[in-house]
Amino acid sequence: MSGHIIVLATRNEGKVLEFREMLKDFPIELRGLNDFGPIPEVVEDGETFDDNAYKKASFTAKVLGLPAISDDSGLVVEALGGAPGVRSARYAGEDADDKANIVKLLEEMQGVEDRKAAFECVVSIAVPSGAALTYEARCEGEIAQEPDGDEGFGYDPVFFCPQYDKTFARCNMEEKNKVSHRGKALADVVAEFDKILKWLNSRLAEAKPPKPDHSQFEHNDWSEEKMV
């Protein structure tokens, strides 16, 4: 699949650079959505991370006619019935920022003894025909009593990681990537990327239209130009 283009279904240039670095040893050209013209935004209205990751990847693949990769992730808290879940980024409202989301989460966790939680991530790799591969990963932890640390983003200041005995917001990037949900999922993708390329090759070959039957043109005389 040398030279083929794979689209990362995001406009986040930082994420594009991260994926390019991880896949730099493979014969592909990875592009983000900013490398293309205007593309309609995908409404992430799925009930699961899998739904949203597949919706973004398959939509992008169909619109651009190229294989696409997308991921969706969020925080799942047992005592809250799995919330914030797919609404993690907008838990406190459609225009909420990280601080507002954390404030709402801690308010809802006041007095709650069971603080078990997990970050979940799903990576979907789709082709224009709709077929897709899925990779999933989890990172188990607990919700802290209060924010602690300045690193990371999202719920990192209140996600306590037992492996390091501190919140994600106190972990450096190397530490976090070793145990994080996204780090695990992307590591699985990289480990199997040779197989993924073979799968993409076979799927893209299946999607190609058959060569035309030239016998259907035998009645035409192409030796001279005819005007009507």
C-alpha positions as a Python dict, from the first residue, in 0.01 Angstrom:
ca = {
    (1, 'M'): (0, 0, 0),
    (2, 'S'): (296, 227, -56),
    (3, 'G'): (205, 589, -116),
    (4, 'H'): (-162, 550, -27),
    (5, 'I'): (-331, 824, 170),
    (6, 'I'): (-508, 759, 500),
    (7, 'V'): (-714, 1039, 653),
    (8, 'L'): (-722, 1108, 1025),
    (9, 'A'): (-1074, 1238, 1083),
    (10, 'T'): (-980, 1540, 1292),
    (11, 'R'): (-884, 1905, 1255),
    (12, 'N'): (-666, 1883, 1565),
    (13, 'E'): (-315, 1931, 1426),
    (14, 'G'): (-161, 1806, 1750),
    (15, 'K'): (-340, 1475, 1714),
    (16, 'V'): (-235, 1452, 1347),
    (17, 'L'): (130, 1501, 1445),
    (18, 'E'): (94, 1239, 1720),
    (19, 'F'): (-46, 981, 1477),
    (20, 'R'): (215, 1064, 1212),
    (21, 'E'): (492, 1009, 1463),
    (22, 'M'): (350, 673, 1570),
    (23, 'L'): (299, 553, 1210),
    (24, 'K'): (611, 707, 1055),
    (25, 'D'): (773, 369, 981),
    (26, 'F'): (486, 250, 762),
    (27, 'P'): (442, 320, 387),
    (28, 'I'): (149, 560, 413),
    (29, 'E'): (77, 931, 387),
    (30, 'L'): (-136, 1042, 681),
    (31, 'R'): (-344, 1356, 636),
    (32, 'G'): (-584, 1546, 859),
    (33, 'L'): (-911, 1711, 761),
    (34, 'N'): (-738, 2048, 729),
    (35, 'D'): (-559, 1910, 423),
    (36, 'F'): (-888, 1896, 234),
    (37, 'G'): (-1161, 2138, 135),
    (38, 'P'): (-1472, 2209, 343),
    (39, 'I'): (-1624, 1890, 483),
    (40, 'P'): (-1949, 1882, 685),
    (41, 'E'): (-1901, 1828, 1057),
    (42, 'V'): (-2008, 1490, 1188),
    (43, 'V'): (-2270, 1505, 1463),
    (44, 'E'): (-2142, 1280, 1741),
    (45, 'D'): (-2481, 1157, 1858),
    (46, 'G'): (-2395, 791, 1910),
    (47, 'E'): (-2481, 611, 2233),
    (48, 'T'): (-2133, 459, 2266),
    (49, 'F'): (-1773, 554, 2192),
    (50, 'D'): (-1775, 282, 1926),
    (51, 'D'): (-2076, 446, 1756),
    (52, 'N'): (-1910, 786, 1739),
    (53, 'A'): (-1566, 661, 1633),
    (54, 'Y'): (-1716, 453, 1352),
    (55, 'K'): (-1950, 732, 1244),
    (56, 'K'): (-1662, 978, 1206),
    (57, 'A'): (-1432, 731, 1031),
    (58, 'S'): (-1692, 589, 790),
    (59, 'F'): (-1837, 932, 704),
    (60, 'T'): (-1492, 1072, 629),
    (61, 'A'): (-1398, 767, 421),
    (62, 'K'): (-1715, 790, 213),
    (63, 'V'): (-1694, 1167, 159),
    (64, 'L'): (-1326, 1166, 58),
    (65, 'G'): (-1309, 822, -102),
    (66, 'L'): (-1009, 733, 115),
    (67, 'P'): (-955, 509, 417),
    (68, 'A'): (-998, 702, 742),
    (69, 'I'): (-909, 669, 1109),
    (70, 'S'): (-1101, 821, 1398),
    (71, 'D'): (-1114, 782, 1772),
    (72, 'D'): (-1363, 865, 2045),
    (73, 'S'): (-1299, 855, 2414),
    (74, 'G'): (-1428, 972, 2749),
    (75, 'L'): (-1467, 916, 3119),
    (76, 'V'): (-1694, 647, 3261),
    (77, 'V'): (-1784, 666, 3633),
    (78, 'E'): (-1952, 361, 3787),
    (79, 'A'): (-2144, 549, 4056),
    (80, 'L'): (-2293, 776, 3788),
    (81, 'G'): (-2418, 490, 3573),
    (82, 'G'): (-2141, 535, 3318),
    (83, 'A'): (-2164, 914, 3291),
    (84, 'P'): (-2019, 1142, 3162),
    (85, 'G'): (-1958, 878, 2891),
    (86, 'V'): (-2005, 999, 2533),
    (87, 'R'): (-2094, 1343, 2670),
    (88, 'S'): (-1760, 1381, 2849),
    (89, 'A'): (-1654, 1687, 2648),
    (90, 'R'): (-1987, 1866, 2703),
    (91, 'Y'): (-2095, 1728, 3040),
    (92, 'A'): (-2170, 2071, 3184),
    (93, 'G'): (-2327, 2199, 2862),
    (94, 'E'): (-2261, 2228, 2490),
    (95, 'D'): (-2013, 2516, 2537),
    (96, 'A'): (-1861, 2392, 2862),
    (97, 'D'): (-1485, 2395, 2914),
    (98, 'D'): (-1274, 2145, 3108),
    (99, 'K'): (-1305, 2338, 3434),
    (100, 'A'): (-1686, 2348, 3416),
    (101, 'N'): (-1703, 1977, 3341),
    (102, 'I'): (-1481, 1896, 3639),
    (103, 'V'): (-1687, 2119, 3869),
    (104, 'K'): (-2007, 1939, 3768),
    (105, 'L'): (-1847, 1597, 3809),
    (106, 'L'): (-1718, 1672, 4159),
    (107, 'E'): (-2056, 1814, 4260),
    (108, 'E'): (-2226, 1494, 4155),
    (109, 'M'): (-1964, 1285, 4336),
    (110, 'Q'): (-2001, 1465, 4668),
    (111, 'G'): (-2053, 1210, 4945),
    (112, 'V'): (-2011, 916, 4706),
    (113, 'E'): (-1783, 644, 4846),
    (114, 'D'): (-1753, 434, 4530),
    (115, 'R'): (-1524, 648, 4317),
    (116, 'K'): (-1417, 384, 4062),
    (117, 'A'): (-1385, 523, 3710),
    (118, 'A'): (-1219, 449, 3379),
    (119, 'F'): (-1112, 632, 3068),
    (120, 'E'): (-1224, 444, 2757),
    (121, 'C'): (-1106, 484, 2398),
    (122, 'V'): (-1220, 334, 2069),
    (123, 'V'): (-1023, 368, 1745),
    (124, 'S'): (-1209, 295, 1420),
    (125, 'I'): (-1042, 241, 1081),
    (126, 'A'): (-1290, 252, 793),
    (127, 'V'): (-1289, 226, 413),
    (128, 'P'): (-1532, 400, 173),
    (129, 'S'): (-1747, 85, 142),
    (130, 'G'): (-1827, 107, 515),
    (131, 'A'): (-1623, -186, 644),
    (132, 'A'): (-1417, -107, 953),
    (133, 'L'): (-1174, -238, 1212),
    (134, 'T'): (-1211, -143, 1579),
    (135, 'Y'): (-958, -120, 1862),
    (136, 'E'): (-1063, -56, 2222),
    (137, 'A'): (-877, 14, 2545),
    (138, 'R'): (-948, 118, 2906),
    (139, 'C'): (-752, 279, 3184),
    (140, 'E'): (-887, 207, 3533),
    (141, 'G'): (-868, 462, 3812),
    (142, 'E'): (-1066, 666, 4064),
    (143, 'I'): (-1217, 1012, 4089),
    (144, 'A'): (-1013, 1227, 4325),
    (145, 'Q'): (-1177, 1444, 4590),
    (146, 'E'): (-1038, 1759, 4429),
    (147, 'P'): (-830, 1865, 4127),
    (148, 'D'): (-455, 1808, 4157),
    (149, 'G'): (-190, 1889, 3896),
    (150, 'D'): (-146, 2111, 3592),
    (151, 'E'): (-53, 1867, 3314),
    (152, 'G'): (-282, 1713, 3055),
    (153, 'F'): (-635, 1822, 2978),
    (154, 'G'): (-998, 1724, 3027),
    (155, 'Y'): (-1059, 1530, 3347),
    (156, 'D'): (-689, 1458, 3408),
    (157, 'P'): (-674, 1671, 3727),
    (158, 'V'): (-937, 1453, 3898),
    (159, 'F'): (-849, 1113, 3751),
    (160, 'F'): (-636, 932, 4009),
    (161, 'C'): (-411, 666, 3856),
    (162, 'P'): (-327, 386, 4107),
    (163, 'Q'): (-22, 271, 3906),
    (164, 'Y'): (150, 604, 3969),
    (165, 'D'): (-29, 699, 4292),
    (166, 'K'): (-116, 1040, 4149),
    (167, 'T'): (-358, 1206, 3910),
    (168, 'F'): (-300, 1211, 3534),
    (169, 'A'): (-245, 1586, 3567),
    (170, 'R'): (70, 1511, 3767),
    (171, 'C'): (202, 1259, 3512),
    (172, 'N'): (434, 1355, 3232),
    (173, 'M'): (343, 1260, 2876),
    (174, 'E'): (564, 951, 2872),
    (175, 'E'): (411, 818, 3194),
    (176, 'K'): (59, 887, 3079),
    (177, 'N'): (101, 727, 2736),
    (178, 'K'): (217, 401, 2894),
    (179, 'V'): (-110, 346, 3078),
    (180, 'S'): (-369, 577, 2923),
    (181, 'H'): (-669, 453, 2729),
    (182, 'R'): (-562, 629, 2409),
    (183, 'G'): (-200, 523, 2450),
    (184, 'K'): (-301, 157, 2483),
    (185, 'A'): (-541, 171, 2188),
    (186, 'L'): (-284, 339, 1962),
    (187, 'A'): (-16, 93, 2072),
    (188, 'D'): (-244, -191, 1961),
    (189, 'V'): (-299, -18, 1625),
    (190, 'V'): (75, 27, 1571),
    (191, 'A'): (148, -334, 1673),
    (192, 'E'): (-95, -465, 1412),
    (193, 'F'): (-51, -202, 1143),
    (194, 'D'): (111, -441, 895),
    (195, 'K'): (-205, -655, 918),
    (196, 'I'): (-418, -342, 893),
    (197, 'L'): (-244, -243, 569),
    (198, 'K'): (-313, -587, 420),
    (199, 'W'): (-678, -559, 524),
    (200, 'L'): (-702, -212, 370),
    (201, 'N'): (-546, -338, 48),
    (202, 'S'): (-800, -617, 15),
    (203, 'R'): (-1096, -394, 103),
    (204, 'L'): (-992, -117, -133),
    (205, 'A'): (-943, -371, -413),
    (206, 'E'): (-1295, -504, -353),
    (207, 'A'): (-1434, -151, -373),
    (208, 'K'): (-1288, -77, -716),
    (209, 'P'): (-1548, -88, -996),
    (210, 'P'): (-1502, -366, -1253),
    (211, 'K'): (-1324, -281, -1575),
    (212, 'P'): (-1571, -195, -1853),
    (213, 'D'): (-1664, -461, -2108),
    (214, 'H'): (-1526, -300, -2423),
    (215, 'S'): (-1744, -523, -2642),
    (216, 'Q'): (-2028, -284, -2565),
    (217, 'F'): (-1847, -23, -2776),
    (218, 'E'): (-1801, -242, -3084),
    (219, 'H'): (-2094, -80, -3263),
    (220, 'N'): (-1926, 261, -3247),
    (221, 'D'): (-1693, 375, -3519),
    (222, 'W'): (-1413, 557, -3338),
    (223, 'S'): (-1210, 605, -3656),
    (224, 'E'): (-1383, 924, -3753),
    (225, 'E'): (-1546, 1206, -3566),
    (226, 'K'): (-1919, 1233, -3612),
    (227, 'M'): (-2120, 1544, -3541),
    (228, 'V'): (-2497, 1553, -3502),
}
